[in-house]
Amino acid sequence: MFTEPLDVWGMIVLILFPAGLYCLLFSILRNIGLTQLLLIPLLVIHAFQIVAFYLFGEGVIAVDMFLNVITTNVNEAGEVLQGVLVSVIFVIVVYVPTIIVAALACRKKTQLNSKGRWKLAGTGVALLLICGLSGLKANNKDTLRFTLYEDVYPANVFYNLNFARQKWIRSKQYPETSAGFTFDAIRQDSVPEREIYVLVIGETSRAGNWGGCTGTIAIRPRIWHRIQTWWL
């Protein structure tokens, strides 16, 4: 509500959609502790979103953030966690007790009676209906439109998660899908001196990765100084 550029109707949807969704989910099984344990993956998403808010102050978990989780090495992950220690502590304080209470409730077989489950389900349906009506008037002030899969949590985060899965599959298939591709680049000029080409791709250009270049690649001191100056 406080970080996304939505109007009042959009804010109402942000409240009612997850509330109605959770009411429906918790009305499926009698054992509420078991339901919460089955929803631990959703708690992980919530925790991830809190960290994302701490880092960027706004926005849902982006596609690239999901991909970074499975491609980032341990050292980089440790550096990130050290920088977001406050949010990590908050996540632990909020969600670890939740899981413990859910496990105890599941073990004791704490159950909702049929009447309570029907009331919960009815409440969920009513909230989602109101949410749908509010969504007809809702608007995103930046994009001038409003969609469930882009603007409403947690629908948007699962949309991004599925999109990240598709990108991961395409990246794995890249050697086959791009096997016959060529830029058809032709070098027109030539010089008598030895030439060295340095290709920097995205986050590969980190200070630690440049550390051994002076010893392994014969880069002229002036050029190397420019590279270091640009990076710093």
C-alpha positions in Angstrom: 0.0 0.0 0.0 2.7 2.5 0.9 5.3 1.6 -1.7 3.4 1.0 -4.9 1.9 3.8 -7.1 -1.8 2.6 -6.8 -4.9 4.6 -6.2 -7.3 4.0 -3.3 -9.2 1.2 -5.2 -5.9 -0.5 -5.9 -4.9 -0.3 -2.3 -8.3 -2.0 -1.4 -7.5 -4.8 -3.8 -4.0 -5.2 -2.2 -5.7 -5.9 1.1 -8.8 -7.9 0.1 -7.1 -10.2 -2.4 -4.6 -11.9 -0.1 -7.1 -11.8 2.8 -9.7 -13.6 0.8 -7.1 -16.0 -0.7 -5.8 -17.0 2.7 -9.4 -17.5 4.1 -10.1 -19.9 1.3 -6.8 -21.7 1.8 -7.3 -22.2 5.5 -10.8 -23.5 5.0 -9.6 -26.4 2.9 -8.3 -28.7 5.7 -9.6 -29.2 9.2 -6.1 -29.3 10.6 -5.0 -25.6 10.5 -1.5 -26.4 11.6 -1.0 -28.8 8.7 -2.4 -26.1 6.3 0.2 -23.6 7.6 3.0 -26.2 7.2 2.0 -26.8 3.6 2.1 -23.1 3.0 5.8 -22.8 4.1 6.8 -22.1 0.5 4.5 -19.1 0.6 6.3 -18.0 3.8 9.6 -18.2 2.0 8.2 -15.9 -0.7 7.0 -13.5 2.0 10.5 -13.5 3.5 12.1 -12.9 0.1 9.7 -10.0 -0.5 10.6 -8.4 2.9 14.3 -8.6 2.0 13.5 -7.1 -1.4 11.7 -4.2 0.2 14.7 -3.7 2.6 17.0 -3.5 -0.4 15.0 -1.5 -2.9 12.2 0.1 -0.9 9.6 -0.8 -3.5 8.5 -3.3 -6.1 7.7 -7.0 -6.1 10.4 -9.7 -6.4 11.7 -9.3 -10.0 12.4 -12.1 -12.4 16.1 -11.5 -12.3 16.1 -11.7 -8.5 14.7 -15.3 -8.7 17.4 -16.2 -11.3 20.1 -14.7 -9.1 19.1 -17.0 -6.2 20.1 -20.1 -8.2 23.1 -18.6 -10.0 24.8 -16.6 -7.3 27.8 -18.2 -5.6 28.0 -18.7 -1.8 30.4 -15.8 -1.3 28.2 -13.3 -3.0 25.1 -14.6 -1.2 26.9 -14.1 2.1 27.8 -10.5 1.2 24.2 -9.8 0.4 22.9 -11.4 3.6 25.4 -9.3 5.7 24.0 -6.2 4.0 20.4 -7.1 4.8 20.9 -8.5 8.3 18.1 -6.3 9.8 15.5 -7.8 7.4 16.8 -11.3 7.9 16.4 -10.9 11.7 12.9 -9.6 11.2 12.0 -12.6 9.0 13.4 -15.0 11.6 11.5 -13.3 14.4 8.2 -13.3 12.5 8.2 -16.6 10.6 10.1 -19.1 12.7 7.6 -18.8 15.6 4.8 -19.2 13.0 6.2 -22.4 11.8 6.8 -23.7 15.3 3.2 -22.9 16.4 1.9 -24.5 13.2 3.9 -27.7 13.9 2.6 -27.8 17.5 -1.0 -27.3 16.2 -0.5 -30.0 13.6 0.8 -32.4 16.2 -2.0 -31.7 18.6 -4.5 -32.0 15.6 -6.0 -28.6 16.3 -9.0 -28.6 14.0 -11.6 -26.2 12.7 -15.2 -27.5 12.8 -17.3 -27.7 9.7 -19.3 -24.6 10.5 -16.1 -22.6 11.1 -14.6 -23.8 7.8 -17.8 -22.8 5.9 -17.8 -19.4 7.5 -14.1 -18.9 6.6 -14.7 -20.0 3.0 -17.7 -17.7 2.7 -15.7 -14.8 4.0 -13.0 -15.6 1.5 -15.4 -15.7 -1.4 -17.0 -12.4 -0.3 -13.7 -10.6 0.0 -12.6 -11.8 -3.4 -15.9 -10.6 -5.0 -15.4 -7.2 -3.4 -11.8 -7.3 -4.6 -13.0 -8.0 -8.2 -15.4 -5.1 -8.1 -12.7 -2.8 -6.7 -10.3 -4.0 -9.3 -12.6 -2.6 -12.1 -11.9 0.9 -10.8 -8.3 0.4 -9.6 -5.4 2.1 -11.4 -1.6 2.1 -11.4 -0.5 5.8 -11.5 2.7 4.9 -13.3 1.4 2.5 -16.0 -2.1 4.0 -16.1 -3.6 0.5 -16.0 -4.2 -2.2 -13.4 -3.8 -6.0 -13.7 -3.9 -8.8 -11.2 -0.7 -10.5 -12.3 1.3 -7.2 -12.3 0.0 -5.2 -9.4 -1.4 -7.5 -6.8 0.7 -9.5 -4.3 1.1 -12.5 -4.2 -0.3 -13.0 -7.7 2.5 -10.9 -9.3 5.3 -12.6 -7.5 4.1 -16.0 -8.7 3.8 -14.6 -12.2 7.4 -13.5 -12.0 8.4 -16.8 -10.6 6.9 -18.7 -13.6 8.5 -16.2 -16.0 11.9 -16.8 -14.3 11.3 -20.5 -14.8 10.7 -20.0 -18.5 13.8 -17.9 -18.9 15.9 -20.5 -17.1 14.6 -23.2 -19.5 15.4 -21.0 -22.5 18.9 -20.3 -21.2 19.5 -24.0 -20.8 18.3 -24.5 -24.4 20.4 -21.7 -25.7 23.2 -23.8 -27.1 20.7 -25.7 -29.3 18.4 -22.8 -30.2 21.3 -20.5 -31.2 23.7 -23.2 -32.6 23.5 -21.8 -36.2 23.5 -18.1 -35.2 26.2 -15.7 -36.4 26.7 -11.9 -36.3 28.5 -12.1 -39.7 30.9 -9.6 -38.3 33.9 -8.8 -40.6 37.0 -6.9 -39.5 37.9 -4.3 -42.1 41.2 -2.8 -40.9 44.4 -4.4 -39.7 47.3 -3.2 -37.6 50.8 -4.6 -37.3 50.8 -4.5 -33.5 49.4 -7.2 -31.2 45.8 -6.6 -30.3 44.0 -7.6 -27.1 40.2 -7.5 -26.8 38.5 -7.4 -23.4 34.8 -8.4 -23.3 33.0 -7.5 -20.1 29.6 -9.1 -19.6 27.3 -7.6 -17.0 28.1 -8.4 -13.4 31.3 -10.2 -14.4 33.0 -6.9 -14.1 33.6 -7.0 -10.3 36.8 -5.8 -8.6 37.6 -9.3 -7.5 37.3 -10.7 -11.0 39.6 -8.0 -12.4 42.3 -8.7 -9.7 44.4 -11.1 -11.7 44.2 -9.5 -15.0 47.4 -7.5 -14.8 49.4 -10.7 -14.4 47.6 -12.9 -16.9 46.7 -10.4 -19.7 49.2 -8.0 -21.1 47.0 -4.8 -20.8 48.9 -1.6 -21.2 49.2 0.3 -17.9 47.3 3.4 -19.1 44.4 1.3 -20.3 44.4 -0.8 -17.1 44.3 2.5 -15.1 41.3 3.7 -17.1 39.5 0.4 -16.4 40.2 0.6 -12.7 39.2 4.3 -12.5 36.0 3.5 -14.4 35.1 0.6 -12.1 35.9 2.4 -8.9 
